[in-house]
Amino acid sequence: MKKLRSRLKAALPFLKDDLFGGLAAIFALPALGILTAIPMAIFHLPWLFLFPFIAAPIIGICVVFRRHVTLRSYPEDGSRVFGWLLAATLVCFTLDMVISRGEMTNSLLLTFLPGFPLLPLNAFTALFQAAGDGALLCIGWALLVWLASFYFSRRKPVWWKALICVVVLAVFVLVNSFLFVNRPSVRYAGHGFDYMHGYSSTDYADYTVYSEPSKLIVPEVPFTISDPKEMPVLDGAEACYPLYAGLAKGCYENIADLEREAANTDEYTNCNGRIVSFTNTVVAFSRLCSREADLIFGANLSADQRETAREMGVDPAVTQIGREGFVFFVEADNPLEGLTSEQLREIYAGKITNWKEVGGRDEKIVAFQRPKNSGSQTMMEFFMGETALKAPMTYEVVDSMLGVLDKVAQYANEDGALGYTFRYFLEELQQEKGVKMLAVDGVYPTVETIRAGTYPLTVGLYAISRAGEKNPNVQRLLDYLLSPAGQAYIEQVGYAGVRSD
């Protein structure tokens, strides 16, 4: 007890002179927090969240007392203690970055936040609020700066040791930066843009009717609808949004002002628009049946959708207005120019795993899929027919409380990659870079082969309304889209038309 009192007495002047340094001495072992973060997430043990808060102060005090640091000699002895602790922090942080493949995100870092010695809590929190997960790249450099400051606070610094320290820590920083930039949740996230309240996988920020500047192609429609109450509410599949948004901008008077005003409220967030809305094929059809939408655009109706419409007392009227192609693509330097339908099915069934089996180079096939219920994945399931799709490649995203979450790994332009989408996304929106489309069964997907129907994976583009619709403007829009001018507009947008006159 006497020894403990003497230790505390020795600590008091230090705490008085440098309170911040005293707090750093208490929270002196960040490695504990770091090393518990990954197992806590993997094994779903949230109670481990408390471990660094309990253990770090205890062991931190023991470290200071064990080294017989009087604390009056700070910063010379303090630099020695905290320097090693800072180095241990960076080493352990790097180990966890390697284990998690760069997925040490903010939620994990908050678990051991108190363990980072000598980093002001308010400054550290502000850094994360300002930079988000990108602040991870700053952590290594922050540690390096703090460690250097303690090292050089010694009265007689040894320069060659300092140089070694800087080089070693710089290597750790570079490794962490590489892991963070190339983490799976970035490489394999596909096109998960935060637009349209989760409905969009493509950046449509420049395709709304009120975008300035706008990428919409606007047709010269021979009529104008002035009363918002008489404007048919439009909705549809993701790939069709630029088509019907441009159509509305061409014939709905002041639609930009109407939708801009609606976008500033929370009333239409579930459908991304008051009149020109955007959800997806499934939700849009549900809105059509419930009379929330009047004209939707997308693929033909399934048997289940027709049955749903019958149960809701709706008779859907389906009008084909164009054609689209479902396409497969590979890296631009892949020597193959095409595959057969059967080869594609066997690849996605897991029976063919190397490109040399289909005439390519000796390289593993990395066949990417899309998330379930997306338009392209639904089409892929239809294409496979009775052949079962193999389980998609996934990656893990670590969350401090929810554990490890599996997500479908979407296309990344790497060796041996194979993916699929609709031609409009690939050619008109340039959703992927450095790729080329493959011919299927000897036919390459062009507007001409899709229009003629000779490309084997040609699908229809449809406008769907309710039979007997009372609003005459619905039929006016359909008549325009089937007219020569409307068909020219559809092809100008990037689809193939259905009429040649």
C-alpha positions, -999 to 999 in steps of 0.1 A, spaced: 0 0 0 29 23 8 45 16 -25 12 24 -43 9 57 -25 44 66 -35 37 58 -71 5 79 -71 24 108 -53 50 107 -81 22 108 -107 5 139 -93 30 165 -105 30 150 -139 -8 150 -141 -8 186 -129 18 197 -154 6 177 -184 -30 163 -179 -31 152 -215 0 131 -211 -14 116 -179 -45 105 -198 -24 90 -225 -5 70 -199 -38 55 -187 -50 46 -221 -17 31 -230 -24 -2 -249 -43 4 -281 -33 -31 -294 -58 -47 -271 -87 -29 -286 -75 -36 -322 -69 -73 -316 -104 -77 -302 -122 -59 -330 -120 -87 -356 -129 -117 -334 -157 -96 -319 -172 -91 -353 -166 -126 -367 -179 -145 -336 -207 -121 -329 -196 -113 -294 -207 -77 -287 -196 -80 -251 -160 -78 -263 -168 -42 -270 -161 -35 -233 -128 -53 -232 -105 -25 -244 -122 0 -221 -115 -22 -191 -82 -37 -199 -64 -8 -215 -64 15 -184 -54 -14 -161 -25 -25 -183 -15 10 -192 -11 19 -155 9 -13 -150 32 -5 -179 40 29 -165 46 16 -129 65 -14 -142 90 8 -161 96 29 -130 89 60 -149 88 88 -124 67 109 -149 87 139 -138 112 130 -165 86 132 -192 90 136 -221 123 117 -222 111 85 -205 76 92 -217 88 91 -253 103 57 -248 72 42 -233 47 58 -256 69 54 -287 69 16 -283 31 17 -277 25 37 -308 47 13 -328 27 -16 -314 -5 1 -324 5 5 -360 18 -31 -362 -14 -45 -348 -35 -22 -369 -17 -35 -400 -22 -71 -389 -59 -65 -386 -60 -48 -420 -43 -79 -435 -68 -102 -417 -98 -82 -428 -84 -75 -463 -86 -38 -457 -121 -38 -442 -112 -19 -410 -140 6 -413 -152 33 -389 -175 11 -369 -146 -12 -360 -122 17 -352 -147 31 -327 -144 -1 -308 -108 7 -298 -109 44 -302 -98 51 -265 -67 30 -271 -51 54 -296 -25 71 -273 -20 108 -274 -45 115 -302 -69 142 -290 -104 126 -290 -122 156 -304 -96 160 -333 -98 123 -341 -136 124 -341 -137 155 -363 -113 138 -387 -136 109 -392 -167 130 -395 -150 151 -422 -134 123 -442 -155 92 -435 -137 59 -441 -111 78 -461 -97 90 -428 -83 55 -424 -55 65 -447 -46 93 -424 -43 71 -393 -9 57 -401 5 91 -409 -9 105 -377 8 78 -357 40 84 -375 39 121 -367 31 115 -331 58 89 -327 84 111 -344 74 140 -321 80 119 -290 112 104 -304 127 138 -312 116 152 -278 145 133 -263 176 153 -254 200 132 -275 181 117 -305 200 90 -325 194 100 -361 201 66 -377 176 50 -354 151 77 -362 156 70 -399 150 33 -395 119 41 -375 106 64 -402 113 39 -430 97 10 -412 66 29 -402 63 43 -438 62 8 -451 34 0 -427 15 31 -439 19 21 -475 7 -14 -469 -23 -2 -450 -31 23 -478 -29 -4 -505 -51 -27 -485 -77 0 -478 -79 12 -514 -82 -24 -528 -105 -37 -501 -132 -61 -514 -161 -38 -506 -147 -13 -530 -133 -37 -557 -165 -58 -559 -192 -34 -550 -202 -30 -587 -223 1 -594 -239 7 -560 -245 44 -564 -263 61 -536 -290 75 -560 -327 70 -563 -331 57 -527 -315 24 -534 -332 16 -566 -304 26 -589 -271 8 -597 -261 35 -621 -252 72 -617 -284 89 -630 -276 122 -613 -275 139 -647 -306 122 -661 -334 136 -640 -358 160 -657 -344 189 -636 -307 181 -640 -285 210 -651 -266 203 -672 -287 173 -684 -277 142 -703 -313 135 -713 -321 132 -750 -353 152 -754 -376 144 -783 -398 170 -802 -432 156 -792 -460 170 -813 -481 178 -783 -478 194 -749 -495 184 -716 -499 215 -695 -521 204 -665 -501 183 -640 -533 165 -631 -535 152 -667 -499 141 -669 -496 103 -668 -474 92 -639 -444 74 -653 -423 47 -637 -403 17 -647 -371 -3 -648 -337 12 -643 -326 8 -678 -357 26 -691 -354 57 -669 -335 79 -694 -360 70 -721 -392 80 -703 -376 109 -684 -366 124 -717 -400 118 -731 -416 136 -702 -393 165 -705 -403 168 -741 -440 170 -736 -448 178 -699 -449 215 -695 -427 228 -666 -420 193 -655 -385 203 -643 -399 228 -619 -426 204 -607 -401 176 -600 -375 199 -585 -401 211 -560 -411 175 -552 -375 165 -547 -372 190 -519 -399 172 -499 -400 138 -483 -434 130 -498 -421 112 -529 -388 96 -516 -403 61 -519 -407 66 -557 -382 93 -565 -406 117 -582 -441 131 -583 -449 125 -619 -417 112 -634 -409 85 -608 -383 58 -607 -384 25 -588 -379 -8 -606 -399 -33 -626 -415 -51 -597 -424 -19 -577 -435 0 -608 -459 -28 -617 -473 -28 -582 -478 9 -584 -496 5 -618 -520 -20 -603 -527 2 -573 -532 32 -597 -502 52 -583 -486 50 -617 -503 52 -652 -476 41 -676 -445 19 -668 -416 8 -689 -396 -24 -687 -397 -61 -696 -428 -81 -705 -450 -93 -676 -445 -126 -660 -473 -151 -654 -472 -142 -617 -475 -105 -624 -505 -111 -647 -521 -132 -619 -514 -104 -594 -531 -79 -618 -561 -102 -621 -565 -104 -584 -563 -66 -581 -589 -62 -608 -565 -47 -633 -563 -57 -670 -528 -47 -681 -522 -35 -716 -487 -44 -729 -472 -25 -759 -438 -34 -773 -420 -2 -782 -385 -14 -788 -359 -41 -784 -328 -46 -762 -300 -71 -759 -288 -90 -729 -250 -92 -733 -219 -109 -719 -186 -91 -717 -149 -97 -709 -117 -78 -705 -107 -60 -737 -75 -80 -739 -93 -114 -737 -86 -131 -771 -120 -147 -773 -146 -130 -795 -176 -151 -786 -192 -181 -768 -222 -203 -774 -252 -202 -752 -244 -237 -740 -208 -227 -731 -221 -197 -711 -246 -219 -692 -218 -244 -683 -196 -216 -671 -222 -202 -648 -232 -236 -637 -195 -242 -626 -188 -269 -651 -163 -249 -672 -138 -231 -650 -109 -223 -673 -108 -202 -705 -87 -228 -723 -118 -251 -722 -136 -228 -746 -106 -219 -768 -91 -191 -747 -58 -189 -728 -50 -210 -698 -66 -188 -672 -92 -192 -645 -127 -179 -654 -139 -154 -628 -176 -153 -636 -193 -125 -618 -231 -123 -611 -254 -95 -601 -275 -91 -569 -307 -111 -568 -339 -94 -581 -319 -70 -602 -331 -68 -638 -300 -84 -653 -299 -112 -627 -336 -120 -634 -327 -122 -671 -297 -144 -663 -319 -168 -644 -343 -170 -673 -314 -176 -697 -301 -205 -676 -334 -222 -679 -333 -256 -662 -295 -253 -656 -288 -242 -620 -267 -212 -614 -237 -218 -592 -235 -198 -560 -222 -163 -568 -188 -151 -556 -192 -131 -525 -170 -109 -503 -173 -102 -466 -179 -68 -450 -171 -67 -413 -194 -48 -390 -185 -43 -354 -220 -53 -341 -237 -72 -369 -207 -95 -376 -196 -105 -411 -220 -97 -439 -219 -115 -472 -225 -95 -504 -225 -106 -540 -192 -97 -557 -200 -77 -588 -178 -72 -619 -142 -61 -614 -119 -57 -644 -94 -83 -634 -77 -113 -651 -102 -138 -664 -133 -117 -656 -167 -124 -672 -198 -104 -666 -233 -96 -681 -257 -67 -683 -279 -50 -709 -263 -35 -740 -277 0 -731 -258 1 -699 -226 -11 -715 -225 10 -747 -247 41 -740 -240 46 -703 -205 31 -704 -210 14 -671 -179 -6 -675 -145 5 -688 -119 -16 -707 -143 -44 -717 -157 -59 -749 -189 -76 -756 -190 -112 -768 -209 -126 -797 -234 -153 -786 -239 -183 -809 -219 -164 -836 -240 -132 -835 -226 -100 -822 -250 -77 -803 -255 -45 -824 -286 -23 -828 -291 -39 -862 -289 -76 -850 -311 -67 -820 -336 -49 -842 -337 -78 -866 -340 -103 -837 -310 -124 -850 -291 -118 -818 -302 -148 -797 -306 -129 -764 -328 -101 -778 -355 -90 -753 -385 -67 -758 -388 -32 -744 -424 -26 -733 -447 2 -722 -474 -12 -699 -507 6 -690 -541 -3 -678 -567 -14 -704 -595 11 -707 -574 39 -691 -595 70 -689 -567 95 -692 -564 100 -730 -528 112 -726 -516 76 -719 -526 65 -754 -512 97 -769 -478 88 -754 -480 53 -767 -491 64 -802 -461 88 -803 -436 61 -792 -449 38 -820 -448 66 -846 -418 70 -869 -407 100 -849 -411 81 -816 -392 51 -830 -364 74 -841 -363 88 -806 -360 53 -791 -331 45 -813 -315 79 -805 -316 70 -768 -298 38 -776 -324 10 -781 -335 -8 -812 -369 1 -825 -396 -23 -836 -408 -5 -867 -389 5 -898 -414 28 -914 
